[in-house]
């Protein structure tokens, strides 16, 4: 079975084509900074070619079209035609109580539409991408592997908000959690790297990027996570506010002439690291600005690191201990400076970072703690696509023939 995995980020699009009989990657690639004047694109067919170029990609529609063109390019075809794709799996984000592993039916897509105001940076581009694939591959199963699915193991005490319980029941207002495919992959891969049984491991996973979340994992199961009802909550993100006192919203509505739409736009597109710094959302730009003496850029970095450290401390308490801390995501995999700052002053945990290993590690699997460190610190590149492909293949295999 050939499964094409579509991973639609808020400003990125990644894809992998996998042969599920061996889980071999037949092609992979992705685009960043979608919406910029030029977006960098990488495409690789293992053992055949590696392509890097810049394209004008104004939106995710253009990114999907560019992906399909590359997969069937006569110069380096991974597919003779798109008919060779047996299923498409999507790392979908939010459909309320339908957020499991499911065929993307009209009912599920309607639920995604309903929750678009909750995840405005994710559901609309996913819906657009799904509709494109419906047109191009009308007879191919399209599967949504929703990010909250991994977090269904969280106990009720970690899921319920302090709101009237009728709201929780009637409207499904509870902590869903996101980045499920990433946290699931880390829960499986870290025990393999450390050579310990996963069911005995107390792990905190940090998926850090333009969108960031922290997860507490006990025996491979999610027991708590920083994102909640929406992907807006938790630590600061590129343009999203993270945790916020809810009474800021009615205060702004009362004291300003802003509409709810104005405020929502500010929270989603103008907040977070970009809002604090005034520089932008990309950590590379923030670090360069901070090095040049920009105090607000440094403040944004400090707020980001401090928020991550607070969640780690809370989850150590929730787990009653910690065996390993793992970093993934664009910042987690490539940001030695951020990793060092997060791990600083954690000697009370028995966590000792190896500064040389940390500096040398860039987007590769590595243990970056000292040999003497009781808490192991790792970098593991996220492989959300593999998890989505497995779940997609499992569901399609169960469909009536």
Buried (B, 14 or more C-beta within 10 A) or exposed (E): BBBBBBBBBBBBBBBBBBBBEEEEBBBBBBBBBBEEEEBBBBBBBEEEBEBEEEEEBEEBBBBBEBBBEBBBBEEBBBBEEBEBBBBBBBBBBBBBEBBBBBBBEEEBBEBBEBBBBBBBBBBBBBBBBBBBBBEBBEEBBBBBBBBBBBBBBBEEEBBEEEEEEEEBEEEEBBBBBBBBBBBBBBBEBBBEBBEBEBEEBBBBBBBBBBBBBBBBBBBBBBBBBBBBBBBBBBBBBBBBBBBEEEEEBEEBBEEEEBEEEEBBBBBBBEBBBBBBBEBBBBBEBBBEBBEEEBEBBBBBBEBBBEBBBBBBBBBBEBBEEBBBBBBBBBBBBBBBBBBBBBBEEBEEBEBBBBEEBBEEBEEEEBBBBBEEBEBBBBBBBBBBBBBBBBBBBEBBEEEEE
